[in-house]
């Protein structure tokens, strides 16, 4: 038996050594993934996860990151380069993210390594070296092996008990196939809009804020997929739809629903957690609290839901969930009103949003989300030409940095910075650093995933781009904008059928939207479906642009065909983006390039570099003028 244990121990040690060597061999490759590691060691990803968890207690990604950080500390102690250079050497392209991970792992920032090393006296180092003599090390290693050998019989006993338990559970499921073992179920959750039971209609903002806050707390839990409020909002008036039907449409296993009743300085919150597939009320509770205790209730609810779903939280996750963005109810309400106006996406809406965000800050000057809201607003005002892009850019960066000085983990602020650096500054390195931080701190923030996907498309990293937009669709399946971006990516890759499928979903979410009809028009032109392209064009002219009639479309097509329709669209718009796409399809490369150059010169305000990836420009890619445009943007030839 001891020989078997020794062999097993040796195999496990050999496995871990091989695993560590593989990670070290790919140390500088930040793109080295969990899948690549499992391929190189010759076992499936799930097998690797289970084995590594058993041997080290770590997930695969955590194991890789820890090896990188240990190697970083060794290099820092050797003083071979700056901390940012060393971070890059060990696979962290983001200096901020490297500093954050290093501090979290070791308890002090990379810059302190030299000071810690210098503070140790030479005498102390000499004594340590003398005490740890060779024989002592050998004896220590022998003792460690003996201890591990002694542990194996107990491990086998535990394993036997586990196997027996699994058999019993399997037998129970066989006898009762409807029985649900929640720990094996994917932890995907949607929070439906809470009913406002208050006498005042304006308290709906308060109820919506409760949902938003709870959603943000649950998003902090690792391996929870939390559906964005944008998609859940579609079920505010759900009619006769059952919870199981809603769960299928949102692709989730659990639903949270509830109600809020606010009267004077008290609030009553009723919350229910439901296994939607089984229509089983797993947990519910009624909370009667003073308003100043409302945020404590939110963290209690989030922690209770995690417990009900058999989730083991780390100490840090519990701290993050219990942390309150504000404890001021008035500031909380002002922020919700700001987001309400911000979502209108109009100039008037943006101005009202800024007013409410500032009111929130006047109530609580440390409310990081309110600063992020102002940053978000100025960013969009600059992008949409409601304000000079240089002015909007500077205000957005200033407010985002203010938010991060209060809460460095705020994904919304990192996303604003990333967007500014990408779409206003064309600073691709800084933008990616901020996108990664945003996504790291909140993987369920669909806006970060969407923007990062567009960013990766600009850089030509299309496989990664598809992964991120797919993730955005998973956490926000009923977002019109995200579905539209997904459709555009499919079209840019030449997959017109999938693009059209996504655009039809867009049309179900917001019927007859001009963005949808415009992209459908180009997709149908690409595949030669003139009839469908004409239908889109008729709708665009008569319901949105009002610059040509369906009869004009039919008349021009009967004489000049689809080329005449493309020319009609050119003559009926001032938008260089639209003109460039139509000229390219007409084969007029120079005119198309003229339009693209005007876009990048910001003649109409904000430039959109993603347009260069449009499928219709594929014949322009090798032309010197097209390459010069990419060069001006700081992009590699492509």
Number of C-alpha atoms within 10 A of each C-alpha: 8 11 9 10 16 16 12 14 16 12 12 15 13 12 16 16 12 14 19 15 13 16 21 16 10 16 21 18 16 14 11 14 15 16 14 13 21 18 13 12 13 10 13 12 16 12 11 20 18 14 18 19 14 11 12 11 13 16 17 23 12 11 18 21 21 16 16 24 23 15 18 23 19 13 19 21 17 12 13 11 13 13 21 17 14 25 28 19 19 23 20 25 22 22 17 16 17 25 19 18 18 22 16 12 14 13 10 14 16 24 14 12 19 14 10 11 12 11 8 10 9 10 9 10 10 10 10 11 11 10 10 12 10 11 9 11 12 12 11 13 12 12 12 12 14 12 11 14 17 13 12 18 14 11 11 11 11 12 12 12 12 12 12 12 12 12 12 12 13 13 12 12 14 11 10 10 10 9 11 14 10 13 11 9 11 14 19 19 27 25 24 23 24 24 17 21 17 17 10 11 9 11 18 19 19 22 24 22 20 23 22 16 18 20 21 19 22 21 23 20 24 16 13 18 21 27 28 27 21 15 20 19 17 15 14 11 9 12 7 7 10 11 21 20 13 19 19 12 11 22 17 23 20 27 23 22 18 20 19 24 21 22 15 7 9 14 19 19 23 17 18 18 23 21 21 22 16 14 13 12 14 14 14 15 12 13 14 16 16 14 18 14 14 21 21 14 18 21 22 15 21 23 20 15 19 17 12 14 19 13 17 12 15 11 8 10 16 17 12 15 21 18 14 16 18 19 17 17 18 16 23 26 22 24 27 24 21 27 24 18 20 25 12 12 14 15 18 12 18 25 17 18 26 24 17 26 29 21 19 28 19 14 17 19 15 18 24 25 25 31 29 29 27 28 30 27 28 28 27 24 23 23 22 17 14 16 17 15 23 14 13 24 26 16 19 28 23 16 23 28 21 18 26 19 13 16 16 17 18 21 27 26 31 28 28 32 29 30 28 27 21 25 20 20 15 19 17 20 13 18 24 22 20 26 25 23 24 28 20 14 17 21 24 30 24 26 22 28 28 23 23 28 27 26 24 19 23 22 17 18 13 20 11 14 24 19 13 22 25 19 20 28 25 20 28 26 22 25 23 24 16 23 26 21 20 26 29 26 25 21 24 22 14 17 15 21 15 16 24 21 14 23 25 20 19 24 17 13 17 14 12 17 17 19 16 23 23 16 20 27 21 23 27 19 19 17 12 12 14 17 12 15 23 20 16 21 26 21 20 25 19 14 14 12 13 12 14 18 17 15 11 14 21 16 14 16 18 12 10 12 14 21 17 17 23 24 16 19 21 18 11 15 13 11 12 19 17 17 22 26 23 24 24 21 18 16 14 12 18 16 16 24 21 16 19 25 20 14 21 18 14 12 11 14 18 19 21 18 23 15 18 21 22 17 21 22 22 13 12 18 15 11 12 10 16 22 17 14 19 19 13 13 15 13 18 11 13 14
